[in-house]
Amino acid sequence: KALGNEPVMVEIETDKESVYAQEQIILTVRLLTTVDLSGAQLDPLSIPDTFISELDENNYKTRINNRPGLVVEKRFAIFPQKSGTINIPSLRYQVAIDDGDIWSRMQGSNQILR
């Protein structure tokens, strides 16, 4: 898992490559960061002709490029309602980077990445 020079990265994976209609597929979305965040919000997931249920969200610490990092992981159960190809749309996290300045936090002027 390499972030390079970016402070935040998103990974997406599924537990299966193909499923039958109404068979469950698990979608995992991970936000990886090496900077302190004061907020992270994933835009709602919407995929046509599917039923989607958010399963859980976990936060855990890890090492990224030999630096302390944080992972915010969300899992969804997706049930296609008919046969055919499912396209997972682009997902967008809105994150606010905590720069450590108490005055910035009080005024709400943290850097926001989308």
C-alpha positions in Angstrom: 0.0 0.0 0.0 1.8 3.0 -1.2 0.5 6.5 -0.8 3.4 8.2 -2.5 3.2 11.9 -1.9 -0.5 12.0 -1.5 -1.8 12.3 2.2 -4.9 10.3 1.5 -5.7 7.4 -0.8 -8.8 5.2 -1.4 -8.8 1.4 -2.1 -11.8 -0.5 -3.3 -12.2 -4.3 -3.5 -14.9 -6.9 -3.9 -14.9 -10.5 -2.5 -16.1 -11.9 -5.8 -15.6 -11.2 -9.5 -19.0 -12.5 -10.6 -22.3 -13.3 -8.9 -25.8 -14.5 -9.8 -28.9 -12.3 -9.5 -29.7 -11.7 -5.8 -26.4 -13.2 -4.7 -24.5 -11.2 -2.2 -21.2 -9.5 -3.1 -19.2 -7.6 -0.4 -17.7 -4.3 -1.4 -14.9 -2.9 0.9 -13.9 0.7 0.7 -10.7 1.8 2.5 -9.5 5.3 3.1 -5.8 5.3 4.0 -4.1 8.3 5.4 -0.8 9.4 7.0 -2.2 12.7 8.2 -4.6 13.5 11.0 -8.2 13.9 9.8 -10.8 15.9 11.6 -13.6 14.4 9.5 -14.2 11.8 6.7 -17.5 11.3 5.0 -18.2 8.9 2.1 -20.9 10.1 -0.3 -23.8 7.7 -0.4 -23.3 4.6 -2.6 -25.9 4.1 -5.3 -25.8 1.4 -8.0 -28.8 0.9 -10.4 -30.7 -2.4 -10.1 -29.1 -3.4 -6.8 -30.1 -3.5 -3.1 -27.2 -2.1 -0.9 -26.8 -2.5 2.8 -24.0 -0.9 4.8 -22.5 -3.6 7.0 -20.0 -1.9 9.2 -17.2 0.7 9.5 -13.9 0.1 11.2 -11.0 2.4 12.0 -7.6 1.0 12.7 -4.0 2.2 12.8 -1.3 0.7 10.6 2.1 1.6 9.0 2.0 3.1 5.6 5.4 3.7 3.8 7.1 3.2 7.2 5.0 6.0 8.8 2.1 5.8 11.2 -1.2 5.7 9.3 -4.9 5.3 9.8 -7.4 3.2 7.8 -11.1 3.9 7.7 -12.8 0.8 6.3 -16.5 0.6 5.2 -18.1 -2.6 4.0 -21.3 -3.0 2.0 -23.4 -6.0 1.0 -24.6 -5.5 -2.6 -27.4 -7.7 -4.1 -27.9 -7.4 -7.8 -31.6 -7.5 -8.6 -31.2 -8.7 -12.2 -28.6 -10.3 -14.4 -26.1 -8.3 -16.3 -23.0 -6.2 -15.6 -22.7 -4.2 -12.4 -20.6 -1.0 -12.6 -19.4 0.4 -9.3 -19.4 4.1 -9.8 -16.7 6.5 -8.7 -16.8 6.9 -5.0 -16.0 10.2 -3.3 -14.8 10.7 0.3 -14.8 14.2 1.7 -12.1 14.6 4.2 -10.9 17.5 6.4 -7.2 17.4 7.2 -6.4 18.5 10.8 -3.5 20.9 10.6 -3.1 21.0 14.4 -4.0 24.7 14.6 -6.7 25.2 17.2 -7.7 28.6 15.6 -8.3 26.9 12.2 -10.5 24.2 13.8 -12.5 26.9 15.6 -13.1 28.8 12.4 -13.7 25.7 10.4 -10.9 26.4 8.0 -9.3 22.9 7.8 -8.1 21.8 4.4 -10.8 19.8 2.6 -9.9 17.2 0.0 -12.4 15.6 -2.4 
